[in-house]
Amino acid sequence: MKRLNSVFVSILCRDEYMKKTRTLFSLSLLIVLILFPIINTPSLIAEFKEGTIENVDDWFVTSKIVDFSQDFRANMFFNYVNETLGIEFYPRLTLHTEFNSPLNLTGYLSRKIKKEAAVFGIQMDSNSGNITLGLNGTIIAKVPSSDYFMINITEGESEIIANFDSVIGENISVPINFNPIIVTVNEKLIEEVDSISLEITPVSYLEGTVSLSAKILDEKLFYYSGESIYFENVSVYKNMSDFLVYFEDISLNFKDVYLRVTSLLTTLSFETILGTIKQHFTIDLESVEWEEGAQLAGDFVVFLLDALFDIEDQAFYIIIDKASFPISGILMAIVLPMIIVLYKRLRKK
């Protein structure tokens, strides 16, 4: 009987021990599941800091050019009638625009990779390009001294392309390439003059502050200068051949931007029986103040650029050179197993 009791008590103790073991295992598993993401998963939100690079040889460097060129045409149909002055205008115009401004993306990854962590740097800049505007169409007009007549507007070819080095910067002045606007009236408004043609080429600049922004590692970075480099610590494992990062929500941002027209290059032509008579002259507008008009024109150009500048998200790779990992780490990986084997053999002896 005593033996049976002892067996029964032993079984109860063993069951209680198994219950405690299962409970402890469950709690341990739950703690591991809770803490594992916290311990092993890096934060998705980066905290970039702006800095500089002293020696480029200390970094893996990769650059990428994103070619960007966009054309746009907009029809502008509207009427203007002033009964008091007896003036009527019915424009039927097409605005032609071209925007070419490639992006230069440069990534840096420190060669000093310690404990599978390194410093990552990113640089963005708008490359050289140009903005072109042109106008085509017709205007039906009427003035008090005449009946209805047609004004033809054609887009000429610019002799000089107004290129810029970069479209981003603070207090910048970006030249706008206006193709010549040729206005022709074929009606005989003046005796002995069969037609009149006026060619106008505005010399203008987009002025203000334009920044380039993109979301990288879930942080929005703003570039006011192509020289800026932002740095952040990232995880880099020894089996990685490249470091991948995504550029999202790439956009241009405008602040206090307006269009400044400095002058008008003009050529007036008269078609007569004796031939064509041309006169060239320049209208200086530097001293002319038209703040409201400049702001309105600037807003219109900003609207065009904002509509044209639409770049898809970019995947960017920084190539990692395997040979550039610290040689001490490679030696340790070779020597350490040999030390362990030698130690085990000495213990057996």
C-alpha positions in Angstrom: 0.0 0.0 0.0 2.8 2.4 0.9 4.5 1.6 -2.4 1.3 2.4 -4.3 1.0 5.7 -2.4 4.6 6.7 -3.3 4.0 5.8 -6.9 0.8 7.9 -6.9 2.6 10.9 -5.3 5.4 10.5 -7.9 2.9 10.6 -10.8 1.2 13.7 -9.3 4.6 15.5 -8.9 5.6 14.6 -12.4 2.3 16.0 -13.8 2.7 19.1 -11.8 6.2 19.5 -13.1 5.0 19.0 -16.7 2.3 21.6 -16.2 4.8 24.1 -14.9 7.2 23.3 -17.7 4.4 23.7 -20.3 3.4 27.0 -18.7 6.9 28.3 -18.6 7.5 27.3 -22.2 4.3 29.0 -23.3 5.3 32.2 -21.4 8.8 32.1 -22.8 7.5 31.6 -26.3 5.1 34.5 -25.9 7.9 36.8 -24.6 10.1 35.8 -27.5 7.4 36.5 -30.0 6.7 39.9 -28.5 10.4 41.0 -28.1 11.7 39.5 -31.4 10.3 42.3 -33.6 11.6 44.9 -31.2 15.0 43.4 -31.0 15.6 42.4 -34.6 13.4 44.8 -36.7 15.0 48.2 -37.4 12.9 51.3 -37.2 11.3 52.2 -40.5 11.5 55.9 -39.9 15.0 57.2 -40.5 16.5 60.3 -38.9 18.8 61.7 -41.6 21.3 64.4 -40.7 23.1 66.6 -43.2 26.9 66.4 -43.4 29.9 66.3 -45.7 32.3 63.7 -47.1 36.0 64.3 -46.5 37.5 61.4 -48.4 35.4 59.8 -51.2 37.7 56.7 -51.2 36.2 55.7 -47.8 32.8 55.1 -49.4 31.1 52.8 -51.9 29.8 55.4 -54.5 27.0 54.8 -57.1 25.4 57.4 -59.3 22.3 57.2 -61.5 20.9 59.7 -64.0 17.1 59.7 -64.4 16.4 61.2 -67.8 13.4 63.4 -67.7 11.8 65.2 -70.6 8.1 66.1 -70.9 6.1 68.0 -73.5 2.7 69.6 -73.0 0.2 71.4 -75.2 -2.8 73.3 -73.9 -5.6 74.9 -75.9 -6.6 78.4 -74.8 -10.0 79.5 -76.2 -11.5 82.7 -74.7 -13.2 85.9 -75.7 -12.5 89.5 -74.8 -15.1 92.2 -75.7 -15.0 95.9 -74.5 -18.0 97.7 -75.9 -16.9 101.0 -74.5 -13.7 101.0 -76.5 -15.2 99.1 -79.4 -12.6 96.3 -79.2 -13.2 92.6 -79.7 -10.7 89.8 -79.5 -11.4 86.1 -79.9 -8.1 84.1 -79.4 -7.8 80.5 -80.4 -4.3 79.6 -79.2 -2.2 76.6 -78.4 0.5 76.8 -75.8 3.4 74.5 -76.4 5.8 73.7 -73.5 8.9 71.5 -73.1 10.5 70.7 -69.8 13.9 68.9 -69.7 15.6 68.5 -66.4 17.2 65.1 -65.7 17.9 64.1 -62.1 21.3 63.0 -60.8 21.1 60.6 -57.8 24.3 59.7 -55.9 24.4 57.2 -53.0 27.3 56.6 -50.5 27.9 53.6 -48.3 30.7 53.7 -45.8 33.4 51.0 -46.4 33.8 50.7 -42.6 31.1 48.1 -41.9 31.1 47.2 -38.2 28.8 44.7 -36.6 26.7 44.6 -39.8 26.1 48.4 -39.7 27.3 51.2 -41.9 26.6 54.9 -42.7 24.4 55.6 -45.7 24.4 58.9 -47.5 22.2 60.2 -50.3 22.6 63.2 -52.7 20.1 64.5 -55.2 20.4 67.2 -57.8 18.6 68.5 -60.9 20.9 68.3 -63.9 21.4 70.8 -66.7 18.3 71.3 -68.9 15.9 73.9 -70.3 12.3 75.1 -70.2 10.8 76.1 -73.6 7.5 77.9 -74.2 5.9 78.6 -77.6 2.6 79.9 -78.9 0.6 79.1 -82.0 -2.9 79.9 -83.3 -5.1 82.7 -84.5 -7.0 85.7 -83.0 -10.1 87.2 -84.6 -10.1 90.9 -83.8 -12.0 94.1 -84.4 -11.1 97.7 -83.6 -13.2 100.8 -84.1 -11.4 101.8 -87.3 -11.8 98.5 -89.1 -13.9 95.5 -89.7 -13.1 92.0 -88.3 -9.7 90.8 -89.3 -7.5 87.7 -88.6 -4.2 87.8 -86.7 -2.0 84.7 -87.2 0.4 83.6 -84.5 3.1 81.2 -85.3 6.0 79.8 -83.2 9.4 80.5 -84.6 12.7 78.7 -83.8 14.9 80.2 -81.1 18.5 80.9 -82.2 19.8 80.6 -78.6 18.6 77.8 -76.2 18.3 79.2 -72.7 20.0 76.3 -70.7 20.3 76.2 -66.9 22.7 74.2 -64.8 20.1 73.2 -62.2 16.4 74.1 -61.6 16.8 73.9 -57.8 18.3 76.4 -55.4 17.5 79.3 -53.1 17.0 82.8 -54.8 17.8 81.3 -58.2 17.3 82.7 -61.6 16.3 80.1 -64.2 16.3 81.3 -67.8 13.1 80.5 -69.8 13.5 79.7 -73.5 10.8 81.5 -75.3 10.5 80.6 -79.0 9.8 83.7 -81.1 6.2 84.6 -81.3 5.4 85.8 -84.8 2.3 87.9 -85.1 1.1 88.4 -88.7 -1.8 90.6 -90.1 -2.4 89.9 -93.7 -5.2 92.6 -94.0 -4.3 95.8 -95.7 -4.6 98.1 -92.6 -2.2 100.6 -94.0 -2.0 102.0 -97.5 0.7 100.5 -99.7 1.4 97.8 -97.0 0.1 94.4 -97.9 0.8 92.8 -94.5 2.5 93.5 -91.2 4.5 91.0 -89.2 5.9 91.4 -85.7 8.3 88.9 -84.2 8.7 89.0 -80.4 11.1 87.1 -78.3 10.8 87.7 -74.5 14.0 87.4 -72.5 12.7 86.1 -69.1 13.8 84.3 -66.0 11.9 82.2 -63.3 13.1 83.6 -60.0 12.5 82.4 -56.4 13.3 79.3 -54.5 12.8 75.8 -55.9 13.6 72.6 -53.9 13.7 69.0 -54.8 12.1 66.5 -52.4 11.7 62.7 -52.1 10.7 60.2 -49.5 13.6 57.9 -48.6 13.4 55.3 -45.8 10.0 56.9 -44.9 11.5 60.3 -44.3 10.9 63.3 -46.5 14.2 64.9 -47.6 14.4 68.4 -49.1 17.3 69.5 -51.3 17.8 73.2 -51.9 21.3 72.6 -53.2 22.9 69.7 -55.2 25.8 69.8 -52.7 23.7 68.6 -49.8 24.2 65.0 -48.5 22.1 63.4 -45.9 23.4 60.5 -43.7 21.8 57.7 -41.7 22.9 54.5 -40.1 21.7 51.3 -41.8 22.0 47.6 -41.6 24.4 45.9 -44.0 25.0 42.2 -43.9 28.2 40.5 -45.2 26.3 38.4 -47.7 24.8 41.5 -49.4 26.2 42.4 -52.9 24.3 45.7 -53.0 22.3 48.0 -50.8 18.8 48.8 -52.1 16.8 52.0 -51.3 13.7 53.4 -52.8 13.0 57.0 -53.8 9.3 57.8 -53.5 7.1 60.9 -54.0 9.8 62.8 -56.0 8.6 66.4 -56.6 9.6 70.0 -57.1 8.5 72.6 -54.5 8.2 76.3 -55.3 8.4 79.3 -52.9 7.9 82.9 -53.8 8.4 82.2 -57.5 7.7 84.7 -60.2 8.5 85.4 -63.9 10.8 88.3 -64.6 10.8 89.6 -68.2 13.9 91.7 -68.7 13.4 92.7 -72.3 11.6 92.0 -75.6 13.6 91.4 -78.8 11.4 92.5 -81.7 11.5 92.6 -85.4 8.9 94.6 -87.3 8.4 93.7 -91.0 6.3 95.4 -93.7 5.4 93.7 -97.0 5.2 96.5 -99.7 5.4 96.7 -103.5 9.0 97.6 -103.1 9.8 94.5 -101.0 10.1 93.7 -97.4 11.1 96.4 -94.9 12.5 95.2 -91.5 13.3 97.0 -88.4 15.0 95.5 -85.3 14.7 97.0 -81.9 14.8 95.9 -78.2 12.3 97.0 -75.6 14.0 97.2 -72.2 11.7 96.2 -69.3 14.2 96.2 -66.5 12.8 99.5 -65.1 9.2 98.5 -65.7 7.4 97.4 -62.5 4.6 94.9 -63.0 4.6 92.9 -59.7 1.0 91.5 -60.0 1.6 90.5 -63.7 5.0 88.9 -62.8 3.4 86.9 -60.0 0.5 85.8 -62.2 2.9 84.8 -65.0 5.1 83.0 -62.5 2.1 81.2 -61.0 1.2 80.0 -64.5 4.7 78.7 -65.3 4.8 77.0 -61.8 1.4 75.4 -62.7 2.9 74.0 -65.9 6.1 72.8 -64.3 4.2 71.2 -61.4 2.0 69.4 -64.0 4.9 68.3 -66.2 7.3 67.1 -63.4 6.0 63.7 -62.7 8.7 61.1 -62.1 7.9 57.6 -61.0 9.4 56.0 -57.8 13.0 54.9 -58.3 14.8 51.8 -57.1 18.5 52.7 -56.3 21.3 50.2 -55.8 24.7 50.9 -54.2 27.2 48.2 -55.3 29.1 46.6 -52.4 32.6 45.4 -53.1 33.2 42.2 -51.2 36.9 42.7 -51.1 36.4 45.9 -49.2 35.1 44.2 -46.0 37.7 44.5 -43.2 40.5 41.9 -43.7 40.6 41.3 -39.9 37.1 39.9 -40.1 38.1 37.4 -42.8 41.2 36.3 -40.9 39.1 35.8 -37.7 36.7 33.6 -39.7 39.6 31.4 -40.7 41.7 31.4 -37.5 38.9 30.9 -34.9 37.8 27.4 -36.1 41.4 26.3 -36.0 41.8 27.5 -32.4 38.6 25.7 -31.3 39.8 22.4 -32.9 43.3 22.7 -31.3 41.7 23.4 -27.9 39.5 20.3 -28.1 42.5 18.1 -29.0 44.5 19.4 -26.0 41.6 18.7 -23.6 41.3 15.1 -24.9 45.0 14.6 -24.1 
